[in-house]
Amino acid sequence: MDRRTLLGAGATLLALQALPRTSEARAVLSKATAADEKFMQLALDQAQRGDLPFGSVIVGDGAVMATGHNSTARSNDPTAHGEMMAIRTFLAKHRPDAFKGTTLYTSGEPCPMCMGAIIWCGISRVVFAASIAELATHLGQIDITARQIADATRFETIDITGGLLASEAMQLFAEQK
């Protein structure tokens, strides 16, 4: 481990220690359902269209309500992650209160920016494929998990399911080279 990585890890640890602690976890970890695989495949299909292989689908009442894929390069917008693009597409057609009860499927565990947006929107559940740790083997990641962010959120509880079709998501990075 080089000095920069070690210093970054130390800074991350200090930042995590500074996060407000709650007496109860705000993330509810759940197992994947039969329908989850179908919707995750749609997120992986979106990822194949992205500048980087990240794609997302927002589902409500069993129906796709919005999709998005990473568009950071083509839009010259570093915030154009798959999750953010799906959220923007959703809001172009629905009011913000329609997020309640929805599930966001994403090919990669949401970064802190995206997980923060997911929580602020009031999305009820997140299902991701590849974890932050897996993604970090291919590109730089802020080493804070979706669960850590959810657990630091005092005002909202969110259901999180991780690892569904992770190997398929990671294969997209190999295909991109």
C-alpha positions as CSV (number, residue, x, y, z in Angstrom):
1,M,0.0,0.0,0.0
2,D,1.5,3.3,-1.0
3,R,1.6,6.4,1.2
4,R,-1.2,8.2,-0.6
5,T,-3.5,5.2,-0.2
6,L,-2.6,4.9,3.5
7,L,-3.2,8.6,4.1
8,G,-6.6,8.4,2.2
9,A,-7.6,5.4,4.3
10,G,-6.7,7.2,7.5
11,A,-8.7,10.3,6.4
12,T,-11.7,8.1,5.6
13,L,-11.5,6.5,9.0
14,L,-11.4,9.9,10.7
15,A,-14.4,11.1,8.6
16,L,-16.4,8.0,9.5
17,Q,-15.6,8.4,13.2
18,A,-16.9,12.0,12.9
19,L,-20.3,10.8,11.4
20,P,-23.2,11.1,13.8
21,R,-24.0,7.8,15.5
22,T,-27.5,6.6,16.1
23,S,-28.6,4.0,18.5
24,E,-30.2,2.0,15.7
25,A,-29.1,1.1,12.2
26,R,-30.9,3.0,9.5
27,A,-30.1,0.4,6.8
28,V,-32.2,-2.7,6.6
29,L,-30.4,-5.5,4.8
30,S,-32.5,-7.8,2.8
31,K,-32.2,-10.7,0.3
32,A,-33.0,-10.5,-3.3
33,T,-36.4,-11.5,-4.6
34,A,-37.3,-13.3,-7.8
35,A,-38.3,-10.0,-9.5
36,D,-35.1,-8.3,-8.5
37,E,-33.0,-10.3,-11.0
38,K,-35.2,-9.1,-13.9
39,F,-34.9,-5.5,-12.9
40,M,-31.1,-5.8,-12.2
41,Q,-30.7,-7.1,-15.7
42,L,-32.3,-4.0,-17.0
43,A,-29.9,-1.9,-15.0
44,L,-27.0,-3.9,-16.5
45,D,-28.5,-3.3,-20.0
46,Q,-28.4,0.4,-19.1
47,A,-24.8,0.1,-17.9
48,Q,-23.7,-1.2,-21.4
49,R,-24.9,2.2,-22.8
50,G,-22.9,4.2,-20.3
51,D,-19.6,6.1,-20.6
52,L,-18.5,3.9,-17.7
53,P,-20.5,0.7,-17.2
54,F,-23.0,2.0,-14.6
55,G,-26.7,1.8,-15.1
56,S,-29.8,2.3,-13.0
57,V,-33.5,1.6,-13.1
58,I,-36.2,3.0,-10.8
59,V,-39.2,0.6,-10.2
60,G,-42.5,1.3,-8.5
61,D,-45.4,-1.2,-8.2
62,G,-43.6,-3.6,-10.4
63,A,-43.2,-1.2,-13.3
64,V,-40.1,0.6,-14.6
65,M,-40.6,4.4,-13.9
66,A,-37.2,5.7,-15.1
67,T,-33.8,4.5,-16.4
68,G,-30.4,6.1,-16.5
69,H,-26.8,5.3,-17.4
70,N,-23.4,7.0,-16.7
71,S,-23.1,10.0,-19.0
72,T,-20.2,11.8,-17.3
73,A,-18.0,12.1,-20.5
74,R,-20.6,12.9,-23.1
75,S,-22.4,15.5,-20.9
76,N,-19.1,16.9,-19.4
77,D,-20.9,16.5,-16.1
78,P,-19.1,14.6,-13.3
79,T,-22.4,14.2,-11.4
80,A,-24.0,12.3,-14.3
81,H,-23.8,8.9,-12.7
82,G,-26.3,6.3,-13.6
83,E,-28.3,6.8,-10.4
84,M,-28.4,10.5,-10.8
85,M,-29.5,10.2,-14.4
86,A,-32.4,7.9,-13.4
87,I,-33.4,10.3,-10.7
88,R,-33.4,13.2,-13.2
89,T,-35.5,11.1,-15.7
90,F,-37.9,10.2,-12.9
91,L,-38.4,13.8,-11.9
92,A,-39.0,14.9,-15.5
93,K,-42.2,12.7,-15.4
94,H,-43.2,12.4,-11.7
95,R,-43.5,14.6,-8.6
96,P,-40.8,14.0,-5.9
97,D,-43.4,12.4,-3.5
98,A,-43.8,9.5,-6.1
99,F,-40.3,8.2,-5.0
100,K,-42.0,6.7,-1.9
101,G,-42.2,3.0,-2.2
102,T,-39.8,2.8,-5.2
103,T,-36.7,0.6,-5.6
104,L,-33.6,1.8,-7.4
105,Y,-31.6,-1.0,-9.1
106,T,-28.0,-0.1,-10.0
107,S,-25.1,-2.0,-11.5
108,G,-22.7,-0.6,-8.8
109,E,-23.1,0.2,-5.2
110,P,-24.0,3.9,-5.0
111,C,-21.2,6.3,-4.3
112,P,-21.7,8.8,-1.4
113,M,-23.1,11.4,-3.8
114,C,-25.7,9.0,-5.3
115,M,-26.6,7.4,-2.0
116,G,-27.1,10.8,-0.5
117,A,-29.4,11.7,-3.4
118,I,-31.3,8.4,-3.0
119,I,-31.9,9.1,0.6
120,W,-32.9,12.7,0.1
121,C,-35.4,11.6,-2.6
122,G,-37.0,9.1,-0.2
123,I,-36.4,6.0,-2.4
124,S,-37.4,3.1,-0.2
125,R,-35.0,0.4,-1.4
126,V,-31.7,0.1,-3.2
127,V,-30.5,-3.1,-4.9
128,F,-27.0,-3.1,-6.3
129,A,-24.8,-5.5,-8.2
130,A,-21.0,-4.8,-7.6
131,S,-19.9,-3.5,-4.3
132,I,-17.7,-0.4,-3.7
133,A,-14.8,-2.8,-2.9
134,E,-15.2,-4.7,-6.2
135,L,-15.6,-1.5,-8.2
136,A,-12.4,-0.1,-6.6
137,T,-10.4,-2.8,-8.4
138,H,-11.2,-1.1,-11.7
139,L,-11.5,2.6,-10.8
140,G,-11.2,5.1,-8.0
141,Q,-13.9,5.0,-5.4
142,I,-14.7,6.8,-2.2
143,D,-14.4,3.9,0.3
144,I,-17.7,4.6,2.1
145,T,-20.5,2.0,1.6
146,A,-24.2,2.6,1.0
147,R,-24.8,1.0,4.4
148,Q,-22.5,3.4,6.2
149,I,-24.3,6.4,4.7
150,A,-27.7,4.9,5.5
151,D,-26.7,4.1,9.0
152,A,-25.6,7.7,9.5
153,T,-29.0,9.0,8.4
154,R,-31.2,9.7,11.4
155,F,-34.4,10.7,9.6
156,E,-34.8,7.8,7.1
157,T,-34.6,4.0,7.0
158,I,-33.7,2.4,3.7
159,D,-33.7,-1.3,2.6
160,I,-30.4,-2.3,0.9
161,T,-29.7,-5.5,-1.1
162,G,-26.2,-6.0,-2.4
163,G,-24.3,-8.4,-4.7
164,L,-27.1,-9.3,-7.1
165,L,-25.5,-10.2,-10.5
166,A,-22.2,-8.7,-9.3
167,S,-20.0,-10.9,-11.5
168,E,-22.1,-9.8,-14.6
169,A,-21.6,-6.2,-13.6
170,M,-17.9,-6.6,-13.1
171,Q,-17.6,-8.3,-16.5
172,L,-18.8,-5.1,-18.1
173,F,-15.5,-3.5,-17.0
174,A,-13.5,-6.2,-18.7
175,E,-15.5,-5.8,-21.9
176,Q,-15.0,-2.0,-21.9
177,K,-11.2,-2.3,-22.2
